[in-house]
């Protein structure tokens, strides 16, 4: 078990956090070492980050680079770090590309193994902190990613699955370890990845709190629509529909790749994490986390973060759309690859965490100095970001060139712990609050 308690080692970690925080503060004062700005080297639990539109550089201020990480085996003695009072332990390992996570009402953890087209169910029947039941729920799917139970509440009747080419559902009752009944198609979606269509392949789904509406996100095929591909007319957007797939329409457009979507448990607002475009330099364009407005246009491919034009659209810049582009609620470091998000709805963590957002950063490939590879917390006040975000789980980066973990999925356990999947070493981690600490 890995923790960040007040041992001698914990004190050293706390000192590191303070130093890292001072570095972040110095960024806004212009005294930072340029090579560490926004990089993994300043990351530590509690370090706060804030990205401002006012500070955005011009396109091509730095050269666009291809800097994909080398994923290595977890080094011996590698430590994950969490804030004081929390502890992190390995929940499961040896999985096959674990991506999206979903907790069933009875406490089972559903895991999509996207590359193998499978969904797995993990169950801890002994309370030992690791699953003693590990079952394949279903196989033969097409790059499954998002999952949702319907209707919302303690007694779902269906499990909805977002394959890359469409949404399907299966009959489900609490405790099912194997799929029962035929697969029922709900709606087709433009496919991606290795299937026909290409480009972003993840498809995410979420139900409104009352279960009356189903949201589905579809990422773009291209980076900036450079080929004017007609496929894009069904992509880079979030759809909304009835649970049976009828009355499907655009809910929001101009979202390059909304990998994670979720509904706020109190306000009912739809939120999304969005991976913005590449190729404009180290610090363009910031990814973002935002409330998604019905009918909203978020700029892709012609604009970003408001009325900032993408210089690659010289022939048809669509200047008439500039004033219609919505500005997101919260920007995050460029190329972080913000994937899944989850609202903390458990009772285990301290009160100040309740209904806040956790986001998994898969990590950069289009940035000179590596960033991401962590889980962050976004504190909310009255359903809106209070300002910036803070590191919550760090420690997956080994060096400037190597990482051993890439966070993807998040879920809150029935007991209130936080599950994190990572597809670098194919494991799931569990973050718990230690009773009696503060």
C-alpha positions in Angstrom: 0.0 0.0 0.0 1.3 3.4 -0.9 0.5 6.5 1.1 1.6 10.0 1.7 1.5 10.1 5.5 3.6 12.1 7.9 6.6 9.8 8.0 10.1 11.1 7.4 9.6 10.2 3.7 6.2 11.9 3.9 7.8 15.1 5.2 10.2 15.1 2.2 7.2 14.7 -0.1 5.5 17.5 1.6 8.6 19.7 1.1 8.6 18.7 -2.5 5.0 19.8 -2.8 5.8 23.2 -1.3 8.7 23.7 -3.6 6.5 22.7 -6.6 3.8 25.0 -5.5 6.3 27.9 -5.3 7.4 27.1 -8.8 3.7 27.3 -10.0 3.3 30.6 -8.2 6.5 31.9 -9.9 5.1 31.1 -13.3 2.6 33.9 -13.0 5.4 36.3 -11.9 7.7 35.6 -14.9 10.6 34.2 -12.9 10.1 30.5 -13.6 12.8 28.3 -15.2 11.3 28.1 -18.7 12.2 24.4 -19.1 9.8 23.5 -16.2 6.8 25.5 -17.2 3.8 23.2 -17.4 6.0 20.1 -17.2 5.6 17.0 -15.1 8.6 18.1 -13.0 6.5 20.5 -10.9 3.7 18.0 -10.3 2.9 16.9 -6.8 -0.3 16.4 -4.7 -1.8 19.8 -3.9 0.1 21.8 -6.5 -2.3 24.2 -8.1 -2.4 25.1 -11.8 -4.3 27.8 -13.6 -4.2 28.4 -17.4 -5.6 31.7 -18.6 -6.8 32.7 -22.0 -5.0 36.0 -21.5 -1.7 34.2 -21.3 -2.1 32.2 -24.5 0.9 32.4 -26.9 0.5 33.1 -30.6 0.3 30.0 -32.9 3.7 28.6 -33.7 5.4 30.5 -30.9 7.2 27.2 -30.4 7.8 24.4 -32.9 5.3 21.6 -32.9 7.0 18.3 -31.9 6.2 14.6 -31.8 7.3 13.5 -28.3 5.4 10.3 -27.5 6.4 8.7 -24.2 8.2 5.4 -24.0 6.0 3.2 -21.7 8.2 1.1 -19.4 7.4 -1.5 -16.8 6.7 -0.1 -13.4 10.1 0.5 -11.8 10.9 -1.3 -8.6 9.9 0.9 -5.7 8.0 3.4 -7.8 5.7 5.4 -5.6 2.4 7.0 -6.5 1.7 10.1 -4.4 -1.6 11.4 -3.1 -2.5 14.2 -0.6 -2.0 13.7 3.1 -4.7 11.7 4.7 -5.2 9.5 1.6 -3.7 6.2 0.6 -3.4 4.5 -2.8 -3.1 0.8 -3.4 -3.1 -1.4 -6.5 -6.6 -2.9 -7.0 -6.1 -5.0 -10.1 -3.3 -5.8 -12.6 -2.8 -7.9 -15.7 -5.8 -6.4 -17.5 -6.0 -5.9 -21.2 -6.1 -2.2 -22.0 -8.4 -1.1 -19.2 -10.2 2.1 -20.2 -13.6 3.2 -18.9 -14.7 2.3 -15.4 -18.3 2.1 -14.0 -19.5 1.1 -10.6 -22.6 -0.9 -10.4 -25.2 -0.2 -7.7 -24.1 -3.5 -5.9 -20.5 -2.4 -5.9 -19.2 -4.4 -8.9 -16.6 -2.6 -11.0 -17.2 -2.7 -14.8 -14.1 -2.3 -16.9 -14.0 -1.8 -20.7 -11.0 -3.5 -22.3 -11.2 -1.7 -25.6 -8.5 -3.3 -27.7 -9.9 -6.8 -27.1 -13.6 -5.7 -27.5 -14.4 -6.9 -24.0 -16.1 -5.8 -20.8 -14.9 -7.3 -17.5 -16.5 -7.3 -14.0 -14.4 -7.1 -10.8 -15.9 -7.9 -7.4 -14.3 -7.9 -3.9 -16.4 -10.3 -1.8 -14.0 -10.5 1.1 -13.3 -6.8 1.8 -9.6 -7.4 1.3 -9.2 -4.5 -1.0 -8.7 -6.6 -4.1 -11.2 -8.4 -6.4 -11.5 -12.1 -5.8 -14.0 -12.4 -8.7 -12.8 -11.4 -12.2 -15.3 -12.3 -14.9 -15.6 -11.5 -18.6 -19.1 -10.0 -18.9 -19.1 -9.9 -22.7 -16.7 -10.2 -25.6 -16.9 -9.5 -29.4 -17.6 -5.8 -29.2 -16.2 -3.1 -31.4 -13.8 -0.9 -29.5 -16.2 -0.4 -26.5 -15.5 2.6 -24.3 -18.4 4.4 -22.5 -20.8 2.5 -20.2 -24.0 3.6 -18.4 -26.8 1.9 -16.4 -30.4 2.6 -17.2 -32.6 3.7 -15.6 -30.5 5.7 -13.1 -30.8 4.6 -9.5 -30.4 1.4 -7.5 -32.2 -1.1 -9.8 -31.0 -0.7 -13.4 -32.6 -2.8 -16.1 -30.0 -2.3 -18.9 -26.3 -1.8 -19.4 -25.7 0.7 -22.3 -22.4 0.2 -24.2 -20.8 2.8 -26.5 -19.0 0.9 -29.2 -17.0 3.0 -31.7 -19.7 2.5 -34.4 -22.8 2.8 -32.2 -24.6 2.4 -28.9 -26.2 -0.9 -27.8 -27.7 -2.2 -24.7 -28.1 -5.4 -22.8 -30.6 -6.6 -20.1 -29.0 -6.2 -16.7 -29.8 -6.9 -13.1 -27.7 -6.2 -10.0 -25.1 -8.9 -9.5 -25.0 -10.2 -13.1 -21.5 -11.4 -14.0 -22.4 -12.5 -17.5 -24.4 -10.7 -20.2 -27.9 -12.1 -20.6 -30.2 -11.7 -23.5 -29.6 -10.3 -27.0 -27.7 -7.2 -27.8 -30.2 -4.4 -28.7 -29.0 -1.6 -31.0 -29.9 1.9 -29.9 -28.3 4.2 -32.5 -25.4 4.0 -35.0 -22.4 6.4 -34.7 -19.7 7.3 -37.1 -16.9 4.8 -36.4 -13.3 5.7 -35.7 -9.9 4.2 -34.9 -9.0 1.0 -36.7 -12.5 0.6 -38.1 -13.8 2.4 -41.1 -13.7 6.2 -40.6 -10.5 6.6 -38.7 -9.5 9.3 -36.2 -10.8 9.5 -32.6 -12.5 6.3 -31.7 -13.8 6.7 -28.1 -17.5 7.1 -27.7 -18.9 8.2 -24.3 -22.4 8.2 -22.9 -24.3 9.6 -20.0 -27.9 9.8 -18.9 -29.6 12.9 -17.5 -30.4 12.6 -13.8 -34.1 11.6 -14.5 -33.1 9.2 -17.2 -35.1 10.9 -19.9 -32.2 11.9 -22.1 -29.1 10.0 -23.3 -26.0 12.0 -24.3 -23.3 10.6 -26.6 -20.0 12.2 -27.6 -18.2 11.5 -30.9 -14.7 12.8 -31.5 -13.4 14.3 -34.8 -11.8 12.3 -37.6 -9.1 14.9 -38.3 -7.0 17.3 -36.3 -8.4 20.5 -38.0 -10.7 19.2 -40.7 -7.9 19.8 -43.2 -9.5 17.5 -45.8 -13.0 18.9 -45.4 -14.0 15.3 -44.9 -17.8 14.8 -45.1 -17.5 12.3 -42.2 -16.9 15.2 -39.9 -20.6 16.3 -40.3 -21.4 13.5 -37.9 -18.5 14.0 -35.6 -16.8 16.5 -33.2 -20.1 16.9 -31.3 -22.3 15.6 -28.5 -25.7 14.1 -29.5 -28.8 13.9 -27.3 -31.6 11.4 -27.8 -34.3 9.4 -26.0 -33.1 6.2 -24.2 -34.4 4.2 -27.2 -32.3 6.3 -29.7 -35.2 8.2 -31.1 -35.3 12.0 -31.6 -31.6 12.1 -31.9 -30.1 15.6 -32.5 -27.0 17.7 -32.0 -26.7 18.9 -28.4 -23.4 20.8 -28.9 -20.9 21.1 -31.8 -17.4 22.3 -32.4 -16.0 19.9 -29.7 -12.9 18.3 -31.2 -12.9 15.3 -28.9 -15.1 15.2 -25.8 -13.7 12.0 -24.4 -15.4 12.2 -21.0 -18.9 13.4 -20.3 -20.9 13.3 -17.0 -23.9 15.0 -15.4 -23.5 17.0 -12.3 -25.3 15.3 -9.4 -26.9 18.5 -8.1 -27.3 21.0 -10.9 -28.0 18.4 -13.7 -25.5 20.2 -16.0 -23.7 18.2 -18.6 -19.9 18.5 -18.3 -17.2 17.3 -20.7 -13.5 17.0 -21.0 -12.3 18.1 -24.4 -9.0 17.3 -26.2 -8.1 20.3 -28.3 -6.1 20.4 -31.6 -2.4 19.7 -32.1 0.3 21.2 -34.2 0.3 24.9 -33.0 3.1 24.6 -30.5 3.8 23.5 -26.9 1.2 25.7 -25.3 -1.6 25.7 -27.9 -4.3 24.7 -27.7 -5.2 24.1 -24.0 -7.5 21.2 -23.4 -10.5 22.1 -21.3 -13.3 20.9 -18.9 -16.6 22.7 -19.2 -20.3 22.7 -18.8 -21.8 22.0 -22.2 -24.7 24.2 -23.3 -27.6 22.9 -25.4 -27.0 24.4 -28.9 -23.5 25.6 -28.0 -20.7 25.9 -30.6 -17.2 25.5 -29.2 -15.2 26.5 -32.2 -13.6 23.5 -33.8 -12.2 23.5 -36.4 -12.1 27.2 -37.3 -11.7 28.8 -33.9 -10.4 27.9 -30.4 -11.3 29.1 -26.9 -13.5 31.9 -28.1 -12.8 33.9 -31.3 -9.1 32.8 -31.7 -8.8 31.7 -35.4 -6.9 28.7 -36.4 -4.4 30.0 -38.9 -4.6 26.8 -41.0 -8.0 27.8 -42.4 -7.0 30.5 -44.8 -9.3 29.7 -47.7 -12.5 29.4 -45.6 -12.0 30.9 -42.1 -15.8 31.3 -41.4 -15.3 34.6 -39.8 -19.1 34.9 -39.4 -18.9 32.3 -36.6 -16.3 34.0 -34.5 -18.8 35.8 -32.2 -20.8 32.6 -31.6 -17.9 30.5 -30.1 -18.4 29.7 -26.4 -15.5 30.0 -24.0 -15.0 26.9 -21.8 -15.2 27.0 -18.0 -11.7 25.7 -17.2 -8.6 25.4 -19.3 -5.9 22.8 -18.5 -2.3 22.5 -19.7 -2.0 22.1 -23.5 -1.8 18.5 -24.7 -2.6 17.0 -21.3 -5.0 14.6 -23.0 -7.8 15.0 -20.5 -9.9 11.8 -20.7 -12.5 10.6 -18.2 -14.1 12.7 -15.5 -16.2 11.8 -12.5 -18.0 13.8 -9.8 -17.2 12.7 -6.3 -20.5 11.5 -4.9 -19.2 9.3 -2.1 -19.1 9.9 1.6 -15.6 8.7 2.4 -13.5 11.7 1.4 -13.6 14.9 3.5 -16.6 17.2 2.9 -14.8 19.7 0.8 -14.3 17.0 -1.9 -18.0 16.3 -2.3 -19.4 16.9 -5.8 -16.0 18.1 -7.0 -14.6 16.8 -10.3 -11.7 14.4 -10.8 -10.2 14.2 -14.2 -7.7 11.6 -15.6 -4.9 13.1 -17.8 -3.5 10.5 -20.2 -0.5 12.6 -21.0 1.1 14.5 -23.8 2.7 13.5 -27.1 2.7 16.9 -28.9 4.8 18.8 -26.4 8.5 19.3 -25.9 8.2 19.0 -22.1 6.0 16.1 -21.0 2.8 17.0 -19.2 -0.2 15.1 -17.8 0.0 11.5 -16.6 -1.9 12.2 -13.4 -5.3 12.7 -11.9 -6.4 16.2 -10.9 -9.2 17.6 -8.8 -11.3 20.6 -9.9 -12.9 22.3 -6.8 -16.4 23.6 -7.5 -18.5 26.2 -5.8 -22.2 26.5 -6.7 -21.6 24.1 -9.6 -18.8 26.2 -11.1 -15.0 25.9 -11.0 -13.6 28.0 -8.1 -10.5 28.7 -10.2 -7.8 26.4 -11.5 -7.2 22.8 -10.7 -4.8 20.8 -8.4 -2.8 17.6 -8.7 -4.3 14.7 -6.8 -2.5 11.5 -8.0 1.0 11.8 -9.4 4.1 9.6 -9.8 3.6 7.8 -13.2 6.4 9.6 -15.0 9.9 8.2 -14.7 11.9 10.7 -16.7 11.6 13.2 -19.5 11.3 10.2 -21.9 9.7 7.4 -19.9 6.4 6.8 -18.1 5.0 3.7 -16.5 1.3 4.6 -16.3 -1.3 6.6 -18.3 -4.5 7.3 -16.4 -7.8 6.8 -18.3 -10.9 5.8 -16.4 -12.3 7.0 -13.0 -15.2 5.7 -10.9 -16.3 6.2 -7.3 -16.7 2.9 -5.4 -19.8 2.0 -3.4 -17.8 2.7 -0.2 -16.6 6.1 -1.5 -13.0 5.3 -2.7 -11.8 6.5 -6.1 -10.8 3.9 -8.8 -8.3 4.9 -11.5 -7.5 2.8 -14.5 -4.2 3.2 -16.5 -3.4 1.5 -19.7 0.4 1.8 -19.6 0.9 -1.2 -17.3 -2.8 -2.2 -17.5 -3.7 -1.8 -13.9 -6.4 -0.2 -11.7 -5.6 1.8 -8.5 -7.8 2.5 -5.5 -7.5 5.8 -3.5 -9.0 5.8 -0.1 -9.3 8.2 2.8 -7.5 6.8 5.9 -9.9 6.8 8.9 -8.9 8.9 11.8 -6.6 11.2 9.8 -7.0 14.8 8.7 
